[in-house]
Amino acid sequence: MTLADLALLYTPALGNKTIAHLIDTFGSAEAIFASSEEQLRTQGGIVRQSVIGDIRARVGFGAAEKELNYCQKHHIYAIAATDSVYPPLLRECADRPHVLFVQGNLAALMKPSVAFVGTRTITNYGQQVGQRLIEQLHDKVADISIVSGLAFGNDESAHRAALEVGATTVAVIASALPEVTPAANASLAERIIAEGGAIVTEVSSQHKNTGKFYPARNRIIAGLASGTVVVESPYEGGSLITAECALSYGRILMAVPARAFDKNSFGSNLLIKQNKASMVCSGGDIIYELGWDVSHNEESTLAPTTHPTETLNIQPDERALLEAMSVGEVAEYEVLVARTGFAPAKVVALLTGLELCDAVRVLPGRKCERLL
């Protein structure tokens, strides 16, 4: 990367697509700044005289030098789309960021990658499924890299699942390094880097962190990966933005199915219903959809060998109450009293024990949800 690459970021009115077009046209950032007014207009397609004037005046170089010093001080790699270490899949995207800022292992950006996205209010079901899929993927593709966004919920769960099985993971954030967002996941970011992964952003230190970069961040997640898996998503949310980006890039979009009335999965179920996403229930399904050749390995399945509740240390009455609900069901206390014949006070006491085992979640309005 050269100072000219950084200078493109600080040239007013040059967006990602314009910079990508200019690089494709002229070959390098230096060639762009060396071009004549006529070349910028006729070959580069720039029509505004003020933009041509800013390029010719090299107005972005002062800020670029400041940013380069900042990166060196904080041990941040700045890599341009013309560099050999720039992620090749992301380079294919028309709206790619021309410069990525990275901490960690640059080689992590070159591995076969799958993105895992979903809601920040992930359920126990979504967490278990995501973990199992990542475990199965790593079993079959040892060099796999799991890409996500370091946010609470699904993202955090995906990164941790990857680390637990020894897989590389890459986190894409929407703020300037070396700080990360959310700050509560700073220790997770440190672990990602320590175990061979990377933290990536397009946001420089001179961009004010207003939260506006989150939608743009999602396109980088989709662009880095061969395929995107939506684990859980309601009707709206950042994971559906990532899904649309993946489709626009011609990447494989997949989704995990859930029960029809689970609000946390309305969006992911809809992607399957509309034939936008392929339904995946195992790591083998993901590999099949991506067309990766791992035929020498046996298929693993998502189904556990034992029911999750079999490993819980719960009493017979607690088990009877638990089995009065189906997994994911939200039931009122009065309904449980009717189904079990237990006294209302006993139902409340049993639910307390089950909640401590993470088998249920007690909700406002004298309701509870079965998690396992």
C-alpha positions, 0 to 999 in steps of 0.5 A: 500500500502507498500513501496515495492509496490512503489519500484516496480515502480523504479526497472529498466526494470519492466513494467506494464505487468511484475509487474502485472504478478509478483503480480498475481504469488507471491501475493504481492510486499513483496513476490516478493522481498523475492523470490529467484533467482530461483523462479523469473526465473521459476515462475516469468518468468524473464530471464534477470539476471540483472533484477533478480539482481535488484529485489534481491538488492532492488534497488528501495527502496530508490526512493520509500521512497522519493516518499512516503514522497512526497505523504504525503507532498502533500496529495496524496493517493498512492494505489496499485493494491492489495489494496481494494480501487483500482478500481476493473475494472482497476484491471482486465486489464493486463497492469494496473498501479500497483500504482495509485496516487490520490487526492480527493475522493477514493470512486469516483473510485468505482462507476459505471462509463462511460468514455466520450472521444473525440476531443479537437476541440469539436463543438457546436453539440458535446458539446450539445450532450455530455452534454445531454447524461451525464444529462440523465445518471445521471437522471437514475443512480444517483451514476454515475461517469463520467470519462475523461482526463481533456484536452481541448475540449470534456474532459473539457466539460464532466467534467463540464457537470457532475458537473453541474448536480451533478454527480461525475467525475474522471479526469485522467491526464498524469503528476505528482500530485499535478500539473495538465495538462493542467495547465489552467484547474487547477481550474476545477480540484480543483472543481472536488475534492471539489465536491466529484470527484478525479484526478488520474495519474500513473505518479510519481513525479520522472518521467520527464514530457515529454508528453509521458504519454498521450497514456498510460493515455488513457488506464486508462480512458478506464480501469476505466469505464464499457463503453466508449462513443466517442462523436466526433473524427477525423480519428486520435487522443487520443480518438481512442486510448482510444476506442481501449483500451476499446475494448481490455479490453472487455468493451462496446464501444459506439459512437455518430453519426454525419453527414457524412461530419463532419471532427470532427466525421470521426473517431467516425462515422467510429467506428459505420460503422465498428461495433466496437462501438454501436451508442448511441443517449440518456442516455437510449441507453448507459444504454441499451448497458451496460446492467444496470437495471434501468427499473423502470425509464422512457426513456428520449430522446436526442431530445430537446423540442424546437429548439435551435435557438428559445431561441436566441434573434435574428432579423428577417433578422438574422434568415433568414440568419441563416435558409439559412444554415443547421446546421454544414454547412460551406458556403461562403459569396457569397453563402449566398448572392445568397440564401438570396438576401441580399447585401454582406455588410449586410450579413457581418453585420448579421453574426457578430450579429449571431456570438455574439449569438454563432449561427455561427462561422466565418471562414477564407476565407469569410466563416462561419459555422452554429452551431445551 
